[in-house]
Amino acid sequence: MDKDQTRTRNYESVQKNLADLKEKVTEVQMDSNLQGATLQLLSPACLPGAPDSTNRLLYVGAGLGTGLVLGIIVVGVTKAISLIL
């Protein structure tokens, strides 16, 4: 019975490998068909009217706020550890 299970497992493994190989062959055939294709420009690229800029005030405020919160957390943890020890 053990040999039958092993054979079944091996057969399933071989079938899966065969299916994977067939899929790869199909992909390669599709890729080789595309190599002869020609490309054509449908429409030219559009330039933006004005350059995009970042909101520096928002980033500076978020950085300061995050730094303040993290600083408070570090001080709290340090105080808690010093009280325990």
C-alpha atoms as an extended CHARMM CRD file, in Angstrom:
* protein
*
        85  EXT
         1         1  MET       CA              0.0000000000        0.0000000000        0.0000000000  PROA      1               0.0000000000
         2         2  ASP       CA              2.8880000000        2.3430000000        0.7770000000  PROA      2               0.0000000000
         3         3  LYS       CA              4.3600000000        1.8440000000       -2.7130000000  PROA      3               0.0000000000
         4         4  ASP       CA              1.0170000000        2.7350000000       -4.3100000000  PROA      4               0.0000000000
         5         5  GLN       CA              0.8380000000        5.9790000000       -2.3470000000  PROA      5               0.0000000000
         6         6  THR       CA              4.4080000000        6.8270000000       -3.3270000000  PROA      6               0.0000000000
         7         7  ARG       CA              3.6440000000        6.1090000000       -6.9900000000  PROA      7               0.0000000000
         8         8  THR       CA              0.5230000000        8.2370000000       -6.8220000000  PROA      8               0.0000000000
         9         9  ARG       CA              2.4440000000       11.1060000000       -5.2510000000  PROA      9               0.0000000000
        10        10  ASN       CA              5.2060000000       10.7890000000       -7.8600000000  PROA      10              0.0000000000
        11        11  TYR       CA              2.6360000000       10.6870000000      -10.6740000000  PROA      11              0.0000000000
        12        12  GLU       CA              0.9210000000       13.8190000000       -9.3520000000  PROA      12              0.0000000000
        13        13  SER       CA              4.2790000000       15.5680000000       -9.0520000000  PROA      13              0.0000000000
        14        14  VAL       CA              5.2230000000       14.6460000000      -12.6070000000  PROA      14              0.0000000000
        15        15  GLN       CA              1.8210000000       15.8230000000      -13.8820000000  PROA      15              0.0000000000
        16        16  LYS       CA              2.2530000000       19.1640000000      -12.0970000000  PROA      16              0.0000000000
        17        17  ASN       CA              5.7700000000       19.5910000000      -13.5370000000  PROA      17              0.0000000000
        18        18  LEU       CA              4.4590000000       18.7750000000      -17.0130000000  PROA      18              0.0000000000
        19        19  ALA       CA              1.6830000000       21.3460000000      -16.6930000000  PROA      19              0.0000000000
        20        20  ASP       CA              4.2080000000       23.9790000000      -15.5320000000  PROA      20              0.0000000000
        21        21  LEU       CA              6.4910000000       23.2120000000      -18.4810000000  PROA      21              0.0000000000
        22        22  LYS       CA              3.5980000000       23.4150000000      -20.9510000000  PROA      22              0.0000000000
        23        23  GLU       CA              2.6660000000       26.8060000000      -19.5080000000  PROA      23              0.0000000000
        24        24  LYS       CA              6.2600000000       28.0480000000      -19.8670000000  PROA      24              0.0000000000
        25        25  VAL       CA              6.4020000000       26.8370000000      -23.4800000000  PROA      25              0.0000000000
        26        26  THR       CA              3.1920000000       28.7360000000      -24.2200000000  PROA      26              0.0000000000
        27        27  GLU       CA              4.6180000000       31.8980000000      -22.6310000000  PROA      27              0.0000000000
        28        28  VAL       CA              7.8180000000       31.6210000000      -24.6770000000  PROA      28              0.0000000000
        29        29  GLN       CA              5.8180000000       31.1250000000      -27.8660000000  PROA      29              0.0000000000
        30        30  MET       CA              3.7080000000       34.1890000000      -27.0820000000  PROA      30              0.0000000000
        31        31  ASP       CA              6.8360000000       36.2480000000      -26.3760000000  PROA      31              0.0000000000
        32        32  SER       CA              8.4440000000       35.1770000000      -29.6430000000  PROA      32              0.0000000000
        33        33  ASN       CA              5.2700000000       36.1780000000      -31.5200000000  PROA      33              0.0000000000
        34        34  LEU       CA              5.4380000000       39.6590000000      -29.9570000000  PROA      34              0.0000000000
        35        35  GLN       CA              9.0450000000       40.2620000000      -30.9930000000  PROA      35              0.0000000000
        36        36  GLY       CA              8.0030000000       40.9160000000      -34.5900000000  PROA      36              0.0000000000
        37        37  ALA       CA              5.2660000000       43.3640000000      -33.5870000000  PROA      37              0.0000000000
        38        38  THR       CA              5.6060000000       47.0410000000      -34.4400000000  PROA      38              0.0000000000
        39        39  LEU       CA              4.7680000000       49.8250000000      -32.0330000000  PROA      39              0.0000000000
        40        40  GLN       CA              2.9240000000       52.9730000000      -32.9430000000  PROA      40              0.0000000000
        41        41  LEU       CA              2.4910000000       56.2650000000      -31.0630000000  PROA      41              0.0000000000
        42        42  LEU       CA             -1.1980000000       56.8320000000      -30.3780000000  PROA      42              0.0000000000
        43        43  SER       CA             -0.9810000000       60.3190000000      -28.8950000000  PROA      43              0.0000000000
        44        44  PRO       CA              1.8840000000       62.5490000000      -27.7690000000  PROA      44              0.0000000000
        45        45  ALA       CA              2.6120000000       63.0340000000      -24.0870000000  PROA      45              0.0000000000
        46        46  CYS       CA              1.0190000000       66.0450000000      -22.4010000000  PROA      46              0.0000000000
        47        47  LEU       CA              3.2040000000       68.4180000000      -20.4010000000  PROA      47              0.0000000000
        48        48  PRO       CA              1.8860000000       69.6130000000      -17.0490000000  PROA      48              0.0000000000
        49        49  GLY       CA              0.7650000000       73.2350000000      -16.8080000000  PROA      49              0.0000000000
        50        50  ALA       CA              2.7270000000       73.9250000000      -13.6360000000  PROA      50              0.0000000000
        51        51  PRO       CA              5.2220000000       71.8970000000      -11.6140000000  PROA      51              0.0000000000
        52        52  ASP       CA              3.8800000000       70.0620000000       -8.5960000000  PROA      52              0.0000000000
        53        53  SER       CA              5.3910000000       71.1290000000       -5.3020000000  PROA      53              0.0000000000
        54        54  THR       CA              5.3970000000       69.5210000000       -1.9040000000  PROA      54              0.0000000000
        55        55  ASN       CA              3.6360000000       71.0780000000        1.0630000000  PROA      55              0.0000000000
        56        56  ARG       CA              6.7360000000       71.8670000000        3.1150000000  PROA      56              0.0000000000
        57        57  LEU       CA              4.7980000000       73.3920000000        6.0010000000  PROA      57              0.0000000000
        58        58  LEU       CA              2.7840000000       70.1960000000        6.3890000000  PROA      58              0.0000000000
        59        59  TYR       CA              5.9230000000       68.0180000000        6.3580000000  PROA      59              0.0000000000
        60        60  VAL       CA              7.7630000000       70.2370000000        8.8430000000  PROA      60              0.0000000000
        61        61  GLY       CA              4.7540000000       70.2810000000       11.1770000000  PROA      61              0.0000000000
        62        62  ALA       CA              4.3090000000       66.5160000000       10.9510000000  PROA      62              0.0000000000
        63        63  GLY       CA              8.0240000000       65.9860000000       11.6370000000  PROA      63              0.0000000000
        64        64  LEU       CA              8.0090000000       68.2880000000       14.6460000000  PROA      64              0.0000000000
        65        65  GLY       CA              4.8350000000       66.7080000000       16.0360000000  PROA      65              0.0000000000
        66        66  THR       CA              6.1740000000       63.1840000000       15.5630000000  PROA      66              0.0000000000
        67        67  GLY       CA              9.4920000000       64.1250000000       17.1620000000  PROA      67              0.0000000000
        68        68  LEU       CA              7.7200000000       65.6940000000       20.1330000000  PROA      68              0.0000000000
        69        69  VAL       CA              5.5210000000       62.6380000000       20.6930000000  PROA      69              0.0000000000
        70        70  LEU       CA              8.4660000000       60.2450000000       20.3870000000  PROA      70              0.0000000000
        71        71  GLY       CA             10.5180000000       62.4110000000       22.7560000000  PROA      71              0.0000000000
        72        72  ILE       CA              7.7600000000       62.3350000000       25.3610000000  PROA      72              0.0000000000
        73        73  ILE       CA              7.4910000000       58.5510000000       25.0090000000  PROA      73              0.0000000000
        74        74  VAL       CA             11.2670000000       58.1280000000       25.4610000000  PROA      74              0.0000000000
        75        75  VAL       CA             11.2630000000       60.3390000000       28.5590000000  PROA      75              0.0000000000
        76        76  GLY       CA              8.3050000000       58.4190000000       30.0230000000  PROA      76              0.0000000000
        77        77  VAL       CA              9.9120000000       55.0360000000       29.4160000000  PROA      77              0.0000000000
        78        78  THR       CA             13.2150000000       56.2630000000       30.8670000000  PROA      78              0.0000000000
        79        79  LYS       CA             11.4660000000       57.5710000000       34.0030000000  PROA      79              0.0000000000
        80        80  ALA       CA              9.5180000000       54.3360000000       34.3970000000  PROA      80              0.0000000000
        81        81  ILE       CA             12.6600000000       52.2430000000       34.1160000000  PROA      81              0.0000000000
        82        82  SER       CA             14.5360000000       54.4240000000       36.5960000000  PROA      82              0.0000000000
        83        83  LEU       CA             11.6590000000       54.0940000000       39.1170000000  PROA      83              0.0000000000
        84        84  ILE       CA             11.6230000000       50.3110000000       38.7640000000  PROA      84              0.0000000000
        85        85  LEU       CA             15.3780000000       49.9750000000       39.2680000000  PROA      85              0.0000000000
